[in-house]
Amino acid sequence: VSEHIDCGDNIIVVNASKVHVSGAKSEQKTYVHHTGYPGGQREVPFAKLQAERPEEIVIKAVKRMMPKNKLGRHMLSKLHVYGGAEHPHTAQQPQALSIQSKN
């Protein structure tokens, strides 16, 4: 029996391809993962990940802030990230949440 106390809403993030990082992070930042095989450590640079799968950048950033337990994994399943402005959730009538930019 899996009991979760989470009562949060689903979050839809659009335009993930427009994510900017400060300083020299776009050239220096790398994402590391392991395939599970011996010698299987892989590094993907930020610029390559942003060009190929920009939604992964947002997902990884949010995942690392979540609690590392069942509740954190359940909350992360309610996150939907899209690289462009289009998303298939219009039937659920999502409400926009504006976030002020520091530019």
N, C-alpha and C positions, 0 to 999 in steps of 0.2 A: 504494500500500500504506500503510495507516494503522496504525502500531504505537503502542500506548499502554502505558505502564508501570503505569498505575493498576490497583490490585488491590482497591480499596475496595468496601464494601458499598453497597447502595441505602439511602437515608435517606427515611423517611416522617415528615412533619411534620403533625400534626393540630391542630385548634383555632387556626388562624392568625387567626381573627377576634377572638381574645382578646389580641392583641398590644397592649402599652401602651408609650408613650414618656414620657420624663421631661420636666419643665419645660413650656414653652409650645410644644413641637414639634408637638403635635396640631393647633394652629391655624396655626403658621408654616411647617412643613415642606412643601415642594412637590417633586413628581417631574417632571422636564423630559424631554421627548423631541421628536424632530423627525420629521415625516412624510416628508421627502424632497422636498417641493415648496417653491417659494419662499414665504417667510413662514409656513412650516409648523411653527414651534416651538410646542409645546403644554405647558401646565403643569397638573398635576392636584394639588390639595391632598391632604394625608395623610388628612384626615377623609373626603373623598369616595372615595378609593381604598380605605380600610378598609371603608366601607359597601358598595361595589359589588364589589370584587375583593380581599378581604383576603389571599389567597395571593400576590398580586403583591408585596406589601410584603416578605414573607420571601424570595421569589425574587430580588428586586432587591438586597436586603441581602447575600445569599450570593453572588450573581453578581459584585458589586463587590469581594468579597474573594478571588475566584478568580484564578488566573493568566490573563492575556489571551492564550491560545494554544489549540492543539488539545486539549491535555490538560485545560485548565480547562473548555472547552466539553463535553468528554466526561464530566468529573466532575459538571458541573451537570446533565447528562442523567439522572444517577442520583438526583436530588433530586425527591421527590414531595411536594407541599404541598396540604393540604386545609383549607378554612375551618372545617369542623365536625369532630366526633369520628369520623365514619364514613369509611372508605376501602375500596377494592376489593382490598386486598392481604392479606386474611386467609388465603388459601390458602398464602401463602408463610411463614406463621407468624412474623411479625415479633416481635422481642424489644423490650420497653419499656426506654428509657433515661431515668431520672429526672434532672431538672435542678433543683437547689435554687433557690428564689426568694429574693430579698433583702428581701421584704416583712416 
